Amino acid sequence: MITINFIAADGHSTWAKGKIGKNLMETAVANGVDGIAADCGGLLTCATCHVHVQEPFAAQIPPPDADELAMLAFTATPRLPNSRLSCQITLTPALEGLTVQLPPTQY
């Protein structure tokens, strides 16, 4: 298990435990994190699990593939250079302490 910090748009932090091998979206849903809608359940057919990955972690995760980049075009809030879909981030031991900022809305 690793610890992840989800920071809401209002600045409230929610710390959650995530299981290695699961994705970030699954962890958010399992821990009741507000701000991750996950409408498609991680099938990469929506953009309602949009997060902004903070450094140093943004540089440590694999870059988005073409399908994720296409879906990021549909985020409800403007896409930033560190925007990712949390369903595409697989948890590894190296991501201990991962911090992500949640956008103000997923819709």
C-alpha positions, -999 to 999 in steps of 0.1 A, spaced: 0 0 0 10 36 -7 -3 69 6 -18 94 -18 -28 130 -12 -59 142 -31 -62 180 -29 -96 194 -36 -101 227 -55 -109 244 -21 -75 232 -7 -89 204 15 -66 174 15 -78 138 16 -51 112 24 -59 77 11 -42 43 10 -38 27 -25 -30 -8 -34 1 -14 -56 -11 -24 -91 -45 -6 -88 -50 27 -106 -54 61 -90 -91 64 -100 -99 30 -83 -82 42 -52 -101 75 -51 -135 57 -56 -126 31 -30 -117 58 -5 -148 80 -12 -127 109 -25 -150 137 -36 -141 152 -70 -135 120 -89 -167 111 -108 -153 81 -127 -184 78 -148 -170 52 -172 -154 31 -144 -119 34 -159 -127 24 -195 -111 55 -209 -144 67 -224 -149 98 -204 -128 125 -187 -144 126 -153 -114 114 -134 -92 143 -144 -64 153 -120 -33 175 -120 -3 155 -109 21 174 -88 59 172 -90 80 153 -85 55 127 -94 44 141 -128 79 134 -141 79 99 -127 48 84 -143 48 72 -179 35 99 -204 -1 96 -216 -7 75 -246 -27 87 -277 -60 75 -263 -56 93 -230 -44 125 -248 -76 123 -270 -98 120 -239 -80 148 -221 -94 171 -248 -128 166 -232 -121 177 -197 -146 200 -181 -119 223 -169 -89 235 -189 -62 210 -194 -29 218 -179 6 204 -187 3 181 -157 -33 169 -165 -39 132 -164 -68 108 -162 -65 90 -129 -77 58 -144 -45 57 -165 -21 60 -135 -10 26 -121 2 28 -85 37 16 -79 59 18 -48 78 48 -63 45 68 -61 45 68 -23 33 102 -13 18 110 -47 -1 143 -46 -28 153 -71 -49 184 -74 -85 179 -83 -102 203 -107 -132 224 -95 -155 202 -115 -155 170 -136 -187 182 -156 
